[in-house]
């Protein structure tokens, strides 16, 4: 299953700067592991909201995905919104035989 995850980390601003920097460093490392394992397919920052991210992810279920999100070091300071995605018949890339960049198990953009 493919999911969109919106994560708001603005609550982490309340942390002492040194602790926050350490957790952000650990967060980046764990996110890289989730990218490498094929769970996180794409990660974007939300425009105008430097502490918000939008992630496209793959997992067997929402429950599995929530379990993986809990492994992120900044999880205690996260507000998350998870939405299951499915293909749309009007997607301009649906059914194309060539073109676009392919992401393993995700299709083209």
N, C-alpha and C positions, 0 to 999 in steps of 0.2 A: 504494500500500500504506500501511496505517496501522500505526504502531509505538508502543509504550510505551518510554520511555527513562528509566531510573533513573540519576541522576548523583550521585556522592558527591564533594564538593569539600573534604572535611575535610583533605586533604593540603596544601591552600593555606594552612592556618593556620600552617605552618612558614615561610612567607614573611615578610619584614620588613613591618611594617604599611603603610608608605607604598607599597611595591611592590604589596602585595596590594590596597590601595584603588584604585590605578591600574588594575590588571588587572580588578578587579570592575567598575569603571566601563566599561572597554572591553568586558567580557563582556556587560553589560546592553545596550550599544549594538548589539553583534553579534546578540544574542538578539532584539532589537527588529526588526532587519533580517530575521531568519528568520521572525518572526511576520508581518511585513508581506508577505513573499514567499509566505506560505501553507505553509511547511514546519512550523513549530511552531504547532499548533492550540490547545493549552492548556498552561499551565505551573503547577505547584503546588509548594509546599514540602512535604516529608515531615514530618508531625507529630512533634515531639520531636527532630528532627534538622535544626537550622538550616542545615547545609551540604549537605543532600541535597535534590534536586529530582526531581519526576516530570513528564515531558513527554510529551504525545501529539503525534505528528508524522506528516507525510505525506511520502513520497519514492517514487521509482520502484523502488528496491531498497534492501536493507540496506547494500549497498556504497556507494551514493550517499549514504545518510544518514550513514554513518560518515565519509565525506569531508567532509560539511558540519559534523559535530561537530568534526572536526579544525581547523576554521577558528575555533573559539571560543578566545579568548585564554587561558583557564584550562585548556585541554585537557591540557597536560603534567601537571597536578595532579589530573586527573579519573580516577575509576574509573567505568566505565559498564557498564550491562547493558541490552541492547536485546532487546525481544520483539515479534515480529510479531503483530498482532491481526487477528481476523476477526469478522464478525457472528455473533451467537448467536440461535438460533430462539426462545429464551425471553426475549430482551430486551423489556422492557415497552414500549419506544418503537418497536420494529421494526414497520413497517406502519401506524403512526398517520398519519392524514391531517391532523391539526392538533395544535396545542399544542407546548409546549417551545420552547426557543431554538434556532435553526438556526445552525450554523457552516458556512461555505462548504466543501462537499465532505465534510462530516463527519456530518451528521445533526443530531439533537436531543439536548438534555440536560434 
